[in-house]
């Protein structure tokens, strides 16, 4: 299961949707978590790293959902 998910992270059939989800959801989360620091010029190296992770989480969740859905559909059919 984990090996399949790791391959799915870079599957071109899944990445397009995951990138869009990541951009929208990640941007909202980034604004919530780091918006004030960004506007005040208080972004540190650690905050930028945290900001990057903010985009990776929705990407991973989207890939997981797509991968799981496709796996279940192939089992059922």
N, CA, C and O atoms as a CHARMM CRD file, in Angstrom:
* protein
*
  308
    1    1 UNK  N      0.82700  -1.20000   0.00000 PROA 1      0.00000
    2    1 UNK  CA     0.00000   0.00000   0.00000 PROA 1      0.00000
    3    1 UNK  C      0.86800   1.26000   0.00000 PROA 1      0.00000
    4    1 UNK  O      0.61500   2.18900  -0.76700 PROA 1      0.00000
    5    2 UNK  N      1.88900   1.29300   0.85700 PROA 2      0.00000
    6    2 UNK  CA     2.74400   2.47300   0.94200 PROA 2      0.00000
    7    2 UNK  C      3.54100   2.67300  -0.34500 PROA 2      0.00000
    8    2 UNK  O      3.73500   3.80300  -0.79400 PROA 2      0.00000
    9    3 UNK  N      4.00000   1.56900  -0.93400 PROA 3      0.00000
   10    3 UNK  CA     4.76500   1.66300  -2.17700 PROA 3      0.00000
   11    3 UNK  C      3.89900   2.26600  -3.28600 PROA 3      0.00000
   12    3 UNK  O      4.36300   3.09700  -4.06600 PROA 3      0.00000
   13    4 UNK  N      2.64300   1.83700  -3.34200 PROA 4      0.00000
   14    4 UNK  CA     1.71900   2.38000  -4.33400 PROA 4      0.00000
   15    4 UNK  C      1.45600   3.86200  -4.12100 PROA 4      0.00000
   16    4 UNK  O      1.36700   4.62300  -5.08400 PROA 4      0.00000
   17    5 UNK  N      1.33100   4.27200  -2.86900 PROA 5      0.00000
   18    5 UNK  CA     1.11500   5.69100  -2.55800 PROA 5      0.00000
   19    5 UNK  C      2.33500   6.51600  -2.94500 PROA 5      0.00000
   20    5 UNK  O      2.19800   7.61800  -3.47600 PROA 5      0.00000
   21    6 UNK  N      3.51700   5.99200  -2.68500 PROA 6      0.00000
   22    6 UNK  CA     4.74400   6.72800  -3.02400 PROA 6      0.00000
   23    6 UNK  C      4.83200   6.93000  -4.54000 PROA 6      0.00000
   24    6 UNK  O      5.24000   7.99900  -4.99600 PROA 6      0.00000
   25    7 UNK  N      4.45700   5.92100  -5.31700 PROA 7      0.00000
   26    7 UNK  CA     4.43300   6.07000  -6.78000 PROA 7      0.00000
   27    7 UNK  C      3.36300   7.07500  -7.19000 PROA 7      0.00000
   28    7 UNK  O      3.55700   7.85100  -8.12600 PROA 7      0.00000
   29    8 UNK  N      2.23800   7.05700  -6.48900 PROA 8      0.00000
   30    8 UNK  CA     1.12700   7.95700  -6.81600 PROA 8      0.00000
   31    8 UNK  C      1.51000   9.42100  -6.62000 PROA 8      0.00000
   32    8 UNK  O      0.96900  10.29600  -7.29500 PROA 8      0.00000
   33    9 UNK  N      2.43700   9.69500  -5.70400 PROA 9      0.00000
   34    9 UNK  CA     2.84900  11.08300  -5.45600 PROA 9      0.00000
   35    9 UNK  C      3.36400  11.77000  -6.71700 PROA 9      0.00000
   36    9 UNK  O      3.29900  12.99400  -6.83300 PROA 9      0.00000
   37   10 UNK  N      3.87300  10.98400  -7.65600 PROA 10     0.00000
   38   10 UNK  CA     4.45200  11.55400  -8.87800 PROA 10     0.00000
   39   10 UNK  C      3.73600  11.08000 -10.14400 PROA 10     0.00000
   40   10 UNK  O      4.24900  11.24900 -11.25000 PROA 10     0.00000
   41   11 UNK  N      2.55700  10.49000  -9.97900 PROA 11     0.00000
   42   11 UNK  CA     1.77700  10.01800 -11.11900 PROA 11     0.00000
   43   11 UNK  C      1.17000  11.22300 -11.84100 PROA 11     0.00000
   44   11 UNK  O      0.38000  11.96000 -11.25000 PROA 11     0.00000
   45   12 UNK  N      1.52700  11.43200 -13.10400 PROA 12     0.00000
   46   12 UNK  CA     1.01500  12.60000 -13.83600 PROA 12     0.00000
   47   12 UNK  C     -0.51500  12.65200 -13.91000 PROA 12     0.00000
   48   12 UNK  O     -1.08800  13.73400 -14.03300 PROA 12     0.00000
   49   13 UNK  N     -1.17200  11.50400 -13.83600 PROA 13     0.00000
   50   13 UNK  CA    -2.64200  11.49300 -13.87900 PROA 13     0.00000
   51   13 UNK  C     -3.24700  12.06300 -12.59800 PROA 13     0.00000
   52   13 UNK  O     -4.40500  12.48000 -12.59300 PROA 13     0.00000
   53   14 UNK  N     -2.47700  12.08500 -11.51900 PROA 14     0.00000
   54   14 UNK  CA    -2.97400  12.56200 -10.23000 PROA 14     0.00000
   55   14 UNK  C     -2.41000  13.93300  -9.85300 PROA 14     0.00000
   56   14 UNK  O     -3.05900  14.69600  -9.13800 PROA 14     0.00000
   57   15 UNK  N     -1.22300  14.24100 -10.32500 PROA 15     0.00000
   58   15 UNK  CA    -0.54300  15.45700  -9.86300 PROA 15     0.00000
   59   15 UNK  C     -1.23800  16.74500 -10.28400 PROA 15     0.00000
   60   15 UNK  O     -1.19900  17.73500  -9.55300 PROA 15     0.00000
   61   16 UNK  N     -1.87100  16.74500 -11.44900 PROA 16     0.00000
   62   16 UNK  CA    -2.52700  17.97200 -11.90900 PROA 16     0.00000
   63   16 UNK  C     -3.57900  18.44600 -10.91200 PROA 16     0.00000
   64   16 UNK  O     -3.59400  19.61300 -10.51900 PROA 16     0.00000
   65   17 UNK  N     -4.45000  17.53700 -10.51000 PROA 17     0.00000
   66   17 UNK  CA    -5.48200  17.88500  -9.52900 PROA 17     0.00000
   67   17 UNK  C     -4.85500  18.22900  -8.18700 PROA 17     0.00000
   68   17 UNK  O     -5.25700  19.19400  -7.53800 PROA 17     0.00000
   69   18 UNK  N     -3.86700  17.43900  -7.76900 PROA 18     0.00000
   70   18 UNK  CA    -3.23000  17.66000  -6.46900 PROA 18     0.00000
   71   18 UNK  C     -2.53500  19.01600  -6.41700 PROA 18     0.00000
   72   18 UNK  O     -2.55300  19.68000  -5.38100 PROA 18     0.00000
   73   19 UNK  N     -1.92900  19.42800  -7.51300 PROA 19     0.00000
   74   19 UNK  CA    -1.26500  20.74300  -7.53600 PROA 19     0.00000
   75   19 UNK  C     -2.28200  21.87300  -7.40800 PROA 19     0.00000
   76   19 UNK  O     -2.02500  22.86200  -6.72200 PROA 19     0.00000
   77   20 UNK  N     -3.41600  21.73600  -8.05400 PROA 20     0.00000
   78   20 UNK  CA    -4.45700  22.77200  -7.93500 PROA 20     0.00000
   79   20 UNK  C     -5.00400  22.82900  -6.51400 PROA 20     0.00000
   80   20 UNK  O     -5.18400  23.91200  -5.95800 PROA 20     0.00000
   81   21 UNK  N     -5.26800  21.66500  -5.92900 PROA 21     0.00000
   82   21 UNK  CA    -5.75200  21.61800  -4.54500 PROA 21     0.00000
   83   21 UNK  C     -4.71800  22.24100  -3.62100 PROA 21     0.00000
   84   21 UNK  O     -5.05500  23.03400  -2.74200 PROA 21     0.00000
   85   22 UNK  N     -3.46900  21.88100  -3.82400 PROA 22     0.00000
   86   22 UNK  CA    -2.39300  22.40200  -2.98900 PROA 22     0.00000
   87   22 UNK  C     -2.28400  23.92600  -3.09000 PROA 22     0.00000
   88   22 UNK  O     -2.09300  24.61200  -2.08600 PROA 22     0.00000
   89   23 UNK  N     -2.40700  24.43800  -4.29900 PROA 23     0.00000
   90   23 UNK  CA    -2.30500  25.88400  -4.49400 PROA 23     0.00000
   91   23 UNK  C     -3.42900  26.62500  -3.78200 PROA 23     0.00000
   92   23 UNK  O     -3.18500  27.62800  -3.11000 PROA 23     0.00000
   93   24 UNK  N     -4.64500  26.14300  -3.92500 PROA 24     0.00000
   94   24 UNK  CA    -5.78900  26.82700  -3.30900 PROA 24     0.00000
   95   24 UNK  C     -5.79100  26.64100  -1.79400 PROA 24     0.00000
   96   24 UNK  O     -5.78500  27.61600  -1.04300 PROA 24     0.00000
   97   25 UNK  N     -5.79900  25.39100  -1.35000 PROA 25     0.00000
   98   25 UNK  CA    -5.88500  25.10900   0.08700 PROA 25     0.00000
   99   25 UNK  C     -4.61700  25.57100   0.79700 PROA 25     0.00000
  100   25 UNK  O     -4.68500  26.15700   1.87800 PROA 25     0.00000
  101   26 UNK  N     -3.46700  25.31000   0.19400 PROA 26     0.00000
  102   26 UNK  CA    -2.19800  25.73600   0.79300 PROA 26     0.00000
  103   26 UNK  C     -2.11700  27.24400   0.95500 PROA 26     0.00000
  104   26 UNK  O     -1.61200  27.73700   1.96400 PROA 26     0.00000
  105   27 UNK  N     -2.61400  27.98000  -0.03600 PROA 27     0.00000
  106   27 UNK  CA    -2.57600  29.45000   0.05100 PROA 27     0.00000
  107   27 UNK  C     -3.47000  29.97400   1.17000 PROA 27     0.00000
  108   27 UNK  O     -3.10600  30.91300   1.87800 PROA 27     0.00000
  109   28 UNK  N     -4.63800  29.36200   1.32400 PROA 28     0.00000
  110   28 UNK  CA    -5.53000  29.76500   2.42300 PROA 28     0.00000
  111   28 UNK  C     -4.85100  29.47500   3.75900 PROA 28     0.00000
  112   28 UNK  O     -4.82900  30.32600   4.64700 PROA 28     0.00000
  113   29 UNK  N     -4.29900  28.27300   3.89700 PROA 29     0.00000
  114   29 UNK  CA    -3.62300  27.91700   5.14800 PROA 29     0.00000
  115   29 UNK  C     -2.39800  28.79100   5.39300 PROA 29     0.00000
  116   29 UNK  O     -2.12800  29.18600   6.52700 PROA 29     0.00000
  117   30 UNK  N     -1.65400  29.09300   4.32100 PROA 30     0.00000
  118   30 UNK  CA    -0.48200  29.95900   4.46400 PROA 30     0.00000
  119   30 UNK  C     -0.90000  31.33500   4.97600 PROA 30     0.00000
  120   30 UNK  O     -0.26800  31.88800   5.87500 PROA 30     0.00000
  121   31 UNK  N     -1.96800  31.88100   4.39900 PROA 31     0.00000
  122   31 UNK  CA    -2.44700  33.20100   4.82900 PROA 31     0.00000
  123   31 UNK  C     -2.88300  33.18100   6.29200 PROA 31     0.00000
  124   31 UNK  O     -2.60600  34.11500   7.04400 PROA 31     0.00000
  125   32 UNK  N     -3.57000  32.10500   6.68600 PROA 32     0.00000
  126   32 UNK  CA    -4.01500  31.99200   8.07600 PROA 32     0.00000
  127   32 UNK  C     -2.82700  31.89000   9.02400 PROA 32     0.00000
  128   32 UNK  O     -2.77400  32.58000  10.04200 PROA 32     0.00000
  129   33 UNK  N     -1.87700  31.02700   8.68500 PROA 33     0.00000
  130   33 UNK  CA    -0.77400  30.73600   9.59500 PROA 33     0.00000
  131   33 UNK  C      0.39200  31.71000   9.53100 PROA 33     0.00000
  132   33 UNK  O      1.09000  31.90800  10.52500 PROA 33     0.00000
  133   34 UNK  N      0.61200  32.32500   8.35800 PROA 34     0.00000
  134   34 UNK  CA     1.81500  33.14300   8.19600 PROA 34     0.00000
  135   34 UNK  C      1.54300  34.53300   7.63000 PROA 34     0.00000
  136   34 UNK  O      2.47600  35.31400   7.44000 PROA 34     0.00000
  137   35 UNK  N      0.29800  34.84700   7.36200 PROA 35     0.00000
  138   35 UNK  CA    -0.03500  36.11700   6.72700 PROA 35     0.00000
  139   35 UNK  C      0.45300  37.33800   7.48300 PROA 35     0.00000
  140   35 UNK  O      1.01100  38.25800   6.88500 PROA 35     0.00000
  141   36 UNK  N      0.25200  37.35400   8.76900 PROA 36     0.00000
  142   36 UNK  CA     0.66500  38.51300   9.57000 PROA 36     0.00000
  143   36 UNK  C      2.18200  38.65600   9.54900 PROA 36     0.00000
  144   36 UNK  O      2.70600  39.75500   9.36700 PROA 36     0.00000
  145   37 UNK  N      2.88000  37.54800   9.73500 PROA 37     0.00000
  146   37 UNK  CA     4.34800  37.59300   9.72000 PROA 37     0.00000
  147   37 UNK  C      4.85300  38.04600   8.35400 PROA 37     0.00000
  148   37 UNK  O      5.82200  38.80100   8.27800 PROA 37     0.00000
  149   38 UNK  N      4.21800  37.60300   7.28600 PROA 38     0.00000
  150   38 UNK  CA     4.62600  37.99700   5.94200 PROA 38     0.00000
  151   38 UNK  C      4.43400  39.49700   5.72600 PROA 38     0.00000
  152   38 UNK  O      5.32500  40.17400   5.21300 PROA 38     0.00000
  153   39 UNK  N      3.26900  40.01000   6.12100 PROA 39     0.00000
  154   39 UNK  CA     3.00100  41.43500   5.91500 PROA 39     0.00000
  155   39 UNK  C      3.87900  42.32200   6.80000 PROA 39     0.00000
  156   39 UNK  O      4.16600  43.46400   6.44300 PROA 39     0.00000
  157   40 UNK  N      4.30200  41.80300   7.94700 PROA 40     0.00000
  158   40 UNK  CA     5.17500  42.57400   8.84300 PROA 40     0.00000
  159   40 UNK  C      6.65100  42.37700   8.53400 PROA 40     0.00000
  160   40 UNK  O      7.50700  42.98100   9.18000 PROA 40     0.00000
  161   41 UNK  N      6.95700  41.52800   7.54100 PROA 41     0.00000
  162   41 UNK  CA     8.36100  41.27700   7.20100 PROA 41     0.00000
  163   41 UNK  C      9.07800  40.44900   8.25300 PROA 41     0.00000
  164   41 UNK  O     10.29000  40.57900   8.42800 PROA 41     0.00000
  165   42 UNK  N      8.34700  39.60900   8.94500 PROA 42     0.00000
  166   42 UNK  CA     8.92100  38.80800  10.03000 PROA 42     0.00000
  167   42 UNK  C      9.05300  37.32800   9.66400 PROA 42     0.00000
  168   42 UNK  O      9.05100  36.46700  10.54300 PROA 42     0.00000
  169   43 UNK  N      9.16700  37.04000   8.38200 PROA 43     0.00000
  170   43 UNK  CA     9.30700  35.65300   7.96100 PROA 43     0.00000
  171   43 UNK  C     10.75000  35.20000   8.20400 PROA 43     0.00000
  172   43 UNK  O     11.69600  35.76100   7.65100 PROA 43     0.00000
  173   44 UNK  N     10.88900  34.19100   9.02900 PROA 44     0.00000
  174   44 UNK  CA    12.20000  33.61300   9.31000 PROA 44     0.00000
  175   44 UNK  C     12.38800  32.37800   8.42500 PROA 44     0.00000
  176   44 UNK  O     11.46900  31.94500   7.72900 PROA 44     0.00000
  177   45 UNK  N     13.58100  31.83600   8.47000 PROA 45     0.00000
  178   45 UNK  CA    13.86100  30.62000   7.71500 PROA 45     0.00000
  179   45 UNK  C     12.90100  29.49200   8.13700 PROA 45     0.00000
  180   45 UNK  O     12.38300  28.76400   7.29000 PROA 45     0.00000
  181   46 UNK  N     12.67600  29.35900   9.42500 PROA 46     0.00000
  182   46 UNK  CA    11.76600  28.32300   9.92300 PROA 46     0.00000
  183   46 UNK  C     10.33300  28.55100   9.46200 PROA 46     0.00000
  184   46 UNK  O      9.61800  27.59700   9.15600 PROA 46     0.00000
  185   47 UNK  N      9.91600  29.80400   9.41400 PROA 47     0.00000
  186   47 UNK  CA     8.55900  30.10400   8.93900 PROA 47     0.00000
  187   47 UNK  C      8.41900  29.75800   7.46500 PROA 47     0.00000
  188   47 UNK  O      7.38600  29.22700   7.05900 PROA 47     0.00000
  189   48 UNK  N      9.43000  30.04400   6.65700 PROA 48     0.00000
  190   48 UNK  CA     9.37700  29.69600   5.23700 PROA 48     0.00000
  191   48 UNK  C      9.32200  28.18300   5.05500 PROA 48     0.00000
  192   48 UNK  O      8.60200  27.68600   4.18900 PROA 48     0.00000
  193   49 UNK  N     10.07300  27.45900   5.86000 PROA 49     0.00000
  194   49 UNK  CA    10.02900  25.99800   5.80400 PROA 49     0.00000
  195   49 UNK  C      8.63200  25.50400   6.17700 PROA 49     0.00000
  196   49 UNK  O      8.07400  24.63100   5.51200 PROA 49     0.00000
  197   50 UNK  N      8.08500  26.06100   7.23000 PROA 50     0.00000
  198   50 UNK  CA     6.72700  25.71600   7.64300 PROA 50     0.00000
  199   50 UNK  C      5.72500  26.06800   6.54100 PROA 50     0.00000
  200   50 UNK  O      4.77100  25.32600   6.30700 PROA 50     0.00000
  201   51 UNK  N      5.94000  27.18300   5.87700 PROA 51     0.00000
  202   51 UNK  CA     5.07600  27.59000   4.76900 PROA 51     0.00000
  203   51 UNK  C      5.12300  26.60200   3.61900 PROA 51     0.00000
  204   51 UNK  O      4.09700  26.32200   2.99900 PROA 51     0.00000
  205   52 UNK  N      6.30700  26.06900   3.32600 PROA 52     0.00000
  206   52 UNK  CA     6.43700  25.05900   2.28500 PROA 52     0.00000
  207   52 UNK  C      5.64700  23.80500   2.65200 PROA 52     0.00000
  208   52 UNK  O      4.94000  23.23600   1.82100 PROA 52     0.00000
  209   53 UNK  N      5.77700  23.38900   3.89500 PROA 53     0.00000
  210   53 UNK  CA     5.05100  22.20800   4.36300 PROA 53     0.00000
  211   53 UNK  C      3.54300  22.45200   4.29000 PROA 53     0.00000
  212   53 UNK  O      2.77300  21.51800   4.06400 PROA 53     0.00000
  213   54 UNK  N      3.12900  23.68600   4.47700 PROA 54     0.00000
  214   54 UNK  CA     1.71400  24.05200   4.38100 PROA 54     0.00000
  215   54 UNK  C      1.14900  23.66400   3.01700 PROA 54     0.00000
  216   54 UNK  O     -0.02400  23.30200   2.91900 PROA 54     0.00000
  217   55 UNK  N      1.96100  23.73300   1.96800 PROA 55     0.00000
  218   55 UNK  CA     1.51500  23.35000   0.63200 PROA 55     0.00000
  219   55 UNK  C      1.64900  21.84800   0.38600 PROA 55     0.00000
  220   55 UNK  O      0.89200  21.27800  -0.40000 PROA 55     0.00000
  221   56 UNK  N      2.59700  21.21300   1.04600 PROA 56     0.00000
  222   56 UNK  CA     2.79700  19.77700   0.84400 PROA 56     0.00000
  223   56 UNK  C      1.67800  18.93500   1.44900 PROA 56     0.00000
  224   56 UNK  O      1.34200  17.87400   0.92400 PROA 56     0.00000
  225   57 UNK  N      1.11100  19.40200   2.53500 PROA 57     0.00000
  226   57 UNK  CA     0.06000  18.62400   3.20600 PROA 57     0.00000
  227   57 UNK  C     -1.17800  18.46500   2.31400 PROA 57     0.00000
  228   57 UNK  O     -1.60500  17.33000   2.10300 PROA 57     0.00000
  229   58 UNK  N     -1.77600  19.53400   1.77900 PROA 58     0.00000
  230   58 UNK  CA    -2.94400  19.32100   0.91900 PROA 58     0.00000
  231   58 UNK  C     -2.60600  18.55100  -0.36200 PROA 58     0.00000
  232   58 UNK  O     -3.45300  17.82800  -0.88600 PROA 58     0.00000
  233   59 UNK  N     -1.38000  18.69800  -0.86700 PROA 59     0.00000
  234   59 UNK  CA    -0.95300  17.91800  -2.03000 PROA 59     0.00000
  235   59 UNK  C     -0.99900  16.42600  -1.69000 PROA 59     0.00000
  236   59 UNK  O     -1.56800  15.62600  -2.43400 PROA 59     0.00000
  237   60 UNK  N     -0.39900  16.06900  -0.56900 PROA 60     0.00000
  238   60 UNK  CA    -0.35000  14.66600  -0.14800 PROA 60     0.00000
  239   60 UNK  C     -1.74700  14.11200   0.11700 PROA 60     0.00000
  240   60 UNK  O     -2.04900  12.98000  -0.26100 PROA 60     0.00000
  241   61 UNK  N     -2.58300  14.89200   0.75300 PROA 61     0.00000
  242   61 UNK  CA    -3.95000  14.45100   1.05000 PROA 61     0.00000
  243   61 UNK  C     -4.73600  14.24500  -0.24500 PROA 61     0.00000
  244   61 UNK  O     -5.48900  13.27800  -0.36300 PROA 61     0.00000
  245   62 UNK  N     -4.57200  15.13400  -1.20400 PROA 62     0.00000
  246   62 UNK  CA    -5.25500  14.98900  -2.48500 PROA 62     0.00000
  247   62 UNK  C     -4.79000  13.73200  -3.21500 PROA 62     0.00000
  248   62 UNK  O     -5.60900  12.97400  -3.73600 PROA 62     0.00000
  249   63 UNK  N     -3.47900  13.51100  -3.25300 PROA 63     0.00000
  250   63 UNK  CA    -2.94600  12.31200  -3.89200 PROA 63     0.00000
  251   63 UNK  C     -3.48700  11.06800  -3.19300 PROA 63     0.00000
  252   63 UNK  O     -3.90300  10.11200  -3.84800 PROA 63     0.00000
  253   64 UNK  N     -3.48100  11.08600  -1.87800 PROA 64     0.00000
  254   64 UNK  CA    -3.97800   9.92900  -1.11900 PROA 64     0.00000
  255   64 UNK  C     -5.43900   9.63500  -1.46600 PROA 64     0.00000
  256   64 UNK  O     -5.80300   8.48300  -1.70300 PROA 64     0.00000
  257   65 UNK  N     -6.26400  10.66400  -1.49600 PROA 65     0.00000
  258   65 UNK  CA    -7.67300  10.47500  -1.81800 PROA 65     0.00000
  259   65 UNK  C     -7.87600   9.93700  -3.22300 PROA 65     0.00000
  260   65 UNK  O     -8.68100   9.03100  -3.44000 PROA 65     0.00000
  261   66 UNK  N     -7.14600  10.49700  -4.17400 PROA 66     0.00000
  262   66 UNK  CA    -7.26100  10.02400  -5.55000 PROA 66     0.00000
  263   66 UNK  C     -6.77000   8.58100  -5.67800 PROA 66     0.00000
  264   66 UNK  O     -7.41100   7.75300  -6.32600 PROA 66     0.00000
  265   67 UNK  N     -5.64500   8.29500  -5.06300 PROA 67     0.00000
  266   67 UNK  CA    -5.06200   6.95100  -5.12400 PROA 67     0.00000
  267   67 UNK  C     -5.98900   5.92800  -4.46700 PROA 67     0.00000
  268   67 UNK  O     -6.21800   4.85100  -5.01800 PROA 67     0.00000
  269   68 UNK  N     -6.50800   6.25700  -3.31600 PROA 68     0.00000
  270   68 UNK  CA    -7.41500   5.35500  -2.61300 PROA 68     0.00000
  271   68 UNK  C     -8.68800   5.12000  -3.42300 PROA 68     0.00000
  272   68 UNK  O     -9.15500   3.98700  -3.54200 PROA 68     0.00000
  273   69 UNK  N     -9.23800   6.18400  -3.97300 PROA 69     0.00000
  274   69 UNK  CA   -10.44000   6.06100  -4.79300 PROA 69     0.00000
  275   69 UNK  C    -10.21300   5.18100  -6.01100 PROA 69     0.00000
  276   69 UNK  O    -11.04700   4.33200  -6.32800 PROA 69     0.00000
  277   70 UNK  N     -9.10100   5.37400  -6.68900 PROA 70     0.00000
  278   70 UNK  CA    -8.79100   4.55400  -7.86400 PROA 70     0.00000
  279   70 UNK  C     -8.55400   3.10400  -7.46200 PROA 70     0.00000
  280   70 UNK  O     -8.97600   2.18600  -8.16500 PROA 70     0.00000
  281   71 UNK  N     -7.88300   2.89600  -6.34100 PROA 71     0.00000
  282   71 UNK  CA    -7.61500   1.52900  -5.87700 PROA 71     0.00000
  283   71 UNK  C     -8.92200   0.81500  -5.55600 PROA 71     0.00000
  284   71 UNK  O     -9.09800  -0.34900  -5.91800 PROA 71     0.00000
  285   72 UNK  N     -9.82500   1.49100  -4.89200 PROA 72     0.00000
  286   72 UNK  CA   -11.11900   0.87700  -4.54300 PROA 72     0.00000
  287   72 UNK  C    -11.93900   0.59600  -5.78800 PROA 72     0.00000
  288   72 UNK  O    -12.59100  -0.44300  -5.88200 PROA 72     0.00000
  289   73 UNK  N    -11.91100   1.51700  -6.74600 PROA 73     0.00000
  290   73 UNK  CA   -12.66600   1.31100  -7.98000 PROA 73     0.00000
  291   73 UNK  C    -12.12600   0.11900  -8.76000 PROA 73     0.00000
  292   73 UNK  O    -12.90300  -0.63400  -9.34700 PROA 73     0.00000
  293   74 UNK  N    -10.81800  -0.06300  -8.77600 PROA 74     0.00000
  294   74 UNK  CA   -10.25700  -1.18700  -9.52800 PROA 74     0.00000
  295   74 UNK  C    -10.55800  -2.51300  -8.83600 PROA 74     0.00000
  296   74 UNK  O    -10.66900  -3.54400  -9.49900 PROA 74     0.00000
  297   75 UNK  N    -10.68900  -2.49800  -7.52400 PROA 75     0.00000
  298   75 UNK  CA   -11.03000  -3.71700  -6.79000 PROA 75     0.00000
  299   75 UNK  C    -12.49600  -4.07900  -7.01900 PROA 75     0.00000
  300   75 UNK  O    -12.83000  -5.25300  -7.17700 PROA 75     0.00000
  301   76 UNK  N    -13.36600  -3.07400  -7.03600 PROA 76     0.00000
  302   76 UNK  CA   -14.79600  -3.30100  -7.18100 PROA 76     0.00000
  303   76 UNK  C    -15.17300  -3.71400  -8.60700 PROA 76     0.00000
  304   76 UNK  O    -16.15800  -4.42300  -8.81000 PROA 76     0.00000
  305   77 UNK  N    -14.39500  -3.27400  -9.58000 PROA 77     0.00000
  306   77 UNK  CA   -14.73600  -3.57600 -10.98600 PROA 77     0.00000
  307   77 UNK  C    -14.07900  -4.81900 -11.46200 PROA 77     0.00000
  308   77 UNK  O    -14.26100  -5.21100 -12.61500 PROA 77     0.00000
